[in-house]
Amino acid sequence: MHRICFQILMMGFCLVICSPAFSEPSNERVDNSNRLLAASQIDPFQDENLDFLDEEEEADTATPRVADPLENWNRAMFEFNDRFYFWVLEPVSQGYRNVVPEMARIGIKNFFHNLGGPIRIVNCFLQGEMESTANEMARFVYNTTFGVLGFGDPAKNNPDLNPPQEDMGQTLAVYGIGDGFFVIWPFLGPSTLRDTAGMFADGFMDPLYHLDDTAASVGVKTVDIVNSTSFRIGDYESLKSSAIEPYQAFKNVYIQYRTKRINEQH
Amino acid sequence: MSISRIATVLLMTMTVLWAVPVFAESPMASLKKPVEEITKILQNSKMLTADEKQAQRDKIFEITRKTFDFVEMSKRSLARNWKSFTPQQRKDFSEVFADHLNNTYMDKVQNEYQDETVEFLSEEKLSEDKALVKSIIKRRTITVPVDYSVLLSDNVWRVYDVNIEGVSLIKNYRTQFDEILVKETPEQLIERLRKKTEITGIN
């Protein structure tokens, strides 16, 4: 008799535990544990719970919407840059990589990165990031001297000397200026109205801009671009082949990446 | 049988039932193992014939299927569009999207990044069933931060989003699918993905 009582009790208990109908929606804990226990019984293809969208809105992690009034122009430029990459930039960079030893390419990459030091220093300063400003300055001095004009990167392994990289587009964003709209420039690639303004402002601070000879400064810039592309051959290709709608994919990558850079904690 | 004995048994049963989620592996451990397995499989992937490559792929797919929650990834990429898909379409989409993700991932690891190493840095519990696992991929000249969002279901932590240098894979696909589904039906999108997986199947 006792045994039967016990069995009935146990069965009742199991039913209570297993049946989602007994859980109170208002009680989060009960709700949650039932979901965990019964997860395998719910058909995921019937599940229409889209709460994650609200969570993203709340956490402000949804991708910001950026207007695209120039979409026709942008799509044409996207095509243009795509062809430029496959017909010119990629083959040239590949040939360059085959000829120039990796050591030299790393040195050149370091040199150009160091040359951009003053731009990053100014932007850290304008954003009120005094610690980063000091660190960028220290890095610049250190790599220019001990790194022999920046060809070496002895600051590489010191996290303090590698603060997040700031540019004028980010500075303007910190000042509260929105993206404006999305735009793709020939050769230069994706940008926004704000980031384009920032790019021009940074350009004035670029030592290359102040070379007397235009041909020389274009030549030096070309070396910079080909050299840095030589480290990333295959990245553009794989990003493109992973995309179903490449234009939207690249636009979104740009917006997400910039948003992260702007919000980065210092 | 006394009441106290019944109570004891009940209590024990309850403890066992409630304690089940506690036995799940840590989020980081449940990623480390498959990554190590995949690295092992990939170690001798130079100069493989097409058949051998396919065999290698199949082996790795088996692991990724357990590590990634492809249904959750599909749902999150389709977002509001999920509701306009029938359950059958949702299933078809999830399958073909999983194939697509596997293919693109495989193209990367099989062809190019032989000299990459993965380092797991930290894990952060966001809620009872969500966590973030941070890692870096080290290439010879650069390091790329990669964060995995993982979800606990059926007592296993599985990946539902990958964030590379601040770019969420799922949010990226979401904008693409949003754009496509303005003009096309769910069937057409599924067909488009199917065609793409056929083209990029092996190269």
Chai-1 contact restraints between the chains, C-beta under 6 A:
chainA,res_idxA,chainB,res_idxB,connection_type,confidence,min_distance_angstrom,max_distance_angstrom,comment,restraint_id
A,H2,B,M1,contact,1.0,0.0,6.0,A-B,restraint_1
A,F6,B,I6,contact,1.0,0.0,6.0,A-B,restraint_2
A,I17,B,L17,contact,1.0,0.0,6.0,A-B,restraint_3
A,N32,B,E128,contact,1.0,0.0,6.0,A-B,restraint_4
A,L36,B,P21,contact,1.0,0.0,6.0,A-B,restraint_5
A,A39,B,S153,contact,1.0,0.0,6.0,A-B,restraint_6
A,A39,B,D154,contact,1.0,0.0,6.0,A-B,restraint_7
A,S40,B,D154,contact,1.0,0.0,6.0,A-B,restraint_8
A,P44,B,V71,contact,1.0,0.0,6.0,A-B,restraint_9
A,F45,B,P87,contact,1.0,0.0,6.0,A-B,restraint_10
A,F45,B,R90,contact,1.0,0.0,6.0,A-B,restraint_11
A,F45,B,K91,contact,1.0,0.0,6.0,A-B,restraint_12
A,Q46,B,P87,contact,1.0,0.0,6.0,A-B,restraint_13
A,E48,B,K83,contact,1.0,0.0,6.0,A-B,restraint_14
A,T63,B,K171,contact,1.0,0.0,6.0,A-B,restraint_15
A,F231,B,T141,contact,1.0,0.0,6.0,A-B,restraint_16
A,G234,B,E112,contact,1.0,0.0,6.0,A-B,restraint_17
A,S238,B,K108,contact,1.0,0.0,6.0,A-B,restraint_18
A,S242,B,T104,contact,1.0,0.0,6.0,A-B,restraint_19
A,I244,B,Q176,contact,1.0,0.0,6.0,A-B,restraint_20
A,E245,B,Q176,contact,1.0,0.0,6.0,A-B,restraint_21
A,E245,B,E179,contact,1.0,0.0,6.0,A-B,restraint_22
A,E245,B,I180,contact,1.0,0.0,6.0,A-B,restraint_23
A,Q248,B,T175,contact,1.0,0.0,6.0,A-B,restraint_24
A,Q248,B,Q176,contact,1.0,0.0,6.0,A-B,restraint_25
A,Q248,B,E179,contact,1.0,0.0,6.0,A-B,restraint_26
A,A249,B,N172,contact,1.0,0.0,6.0,A-B,restraint_27
A,A249,B,Q176,contact,1.0,0.0,6.0,A-B,restraint_28
A,N252,B,N172,contact,1.0,0.0,6.0,A-B,restraint_29
A,N252,B,T175,contact,1.0,0.0,6.0,A-B,restraint_30
A,V253,B,V167,contact,1.0,0.0,6.0,A-B,restraint_31
A,Q256,B,V167,contact,1.0,0.0,6.0,A-B,restraint_32
A,Y257,B,G166,contact,1.0,0.0,6.0,A-B,restraint_33
A,Y257,B,V167,contact,1.0,0.0,6.0,A-B,restraint_34
A,K260,B,G166,contact,1.0,0.0,6.0,A-B,restraint_35
